């Protein structure tokens, strides 16, 4: 892929990631019921879906963050001899990144598309951890303060394990969202975001690592390159 291809893909994935996480965090804060209705109980309010919103925010956000960080790492490794040239130039075609305003713009881009998503995913994981867990249609209840998605309780009677609002207590287990079996939940809620975080750190290292002699001619800007 050319430099232009990598820039376009990173921009698209990063925008999708940022918008998804912003909507998720706003819903967690009670500002919107959209994500709650999309992923949680359709008849419940946003307050009843906060853990569900956080769970899906961590999983889907983690996948998008991993993809975006991988593309940024590839761009930083292939292009640019100084840090501000290794960050894809978004929206401002022809920007001279060597000027102070150009460097400032590139730094802001990194904060918006790398730092903010990481903070949003952490917020989503923290919210998901507050939710109670129960076994569908059974009297097996686990408070969020006593459980962790790193090692969630397993079904005793073979029914779905449901993640629902904090403080649900012994209310009938008919609400919430199904979580993956024991090893699937930590792999998706923690493993994928962790991989994305590691790739994000790798991207930062590749951006700010001092080196020279990158051959941009090998990966040209033109669209003809594949």
Phi, psi and omega in degrees: 000147178278172177300321180295321178299312181299320180297315181295317180293316180298319179297315181295312181293319181294320177295318177298317178298312183295315181295320180295315182289323177299314179297320179296312181294321177298319178294320178299323179281358178090012184274345181204144178259004187300306182294324178299316179289331181287320186246345183249214180282121186296335182266356185263161177277174181299326182299328180280349186247006183306310178299323178295317178299314179298320181298308180290329176298320179290317184289303182291319177299321179297319179296312180296323180293322178296316179295312181298317181293326178295318179294318178297319178298318180296318178296316182295328180284326186270330193232141173094138177259348176229161192301321184286344175274343182274349177267127179305137178275115182258137172071318186263078181298134181084009180300132174274099185284353180279346177282164183295323180288329176293316178295321178298317179298317180295322177295320178296321178300318179297317180297315184292316189260357179234310184284312182298315177299321178299317178295321179296320179294319177299318178299318179295318179297316180299320179291319179299325182291340182282342187289147173283157178235139178215165177261129187307124176062019178236166181263047178245106187239141180224122181286149181299328180289346183252358182234169174215144178288351173288335178209071185289155177295151180258160180292134177274321183251016174079013179268173177297144170264128188246136174261122182225186188298154177293138178081016179293337176061229182258024174300147180311135184278081180230357183246183178087191181238152177285135174257161181291160173304169193316308185280337179289324182295307178295329180294323182271317184282333180240318186296310181296312176301325178295318177298318177298319178297318178297319179292325176296318177296318178299320178297316178298318180297316180294328179290314188261357178292129181287123175198169180212171176082020176292130184267091179293340180294334179289331179234077188292166181283336188296152182288343181292334180291145180229000000 
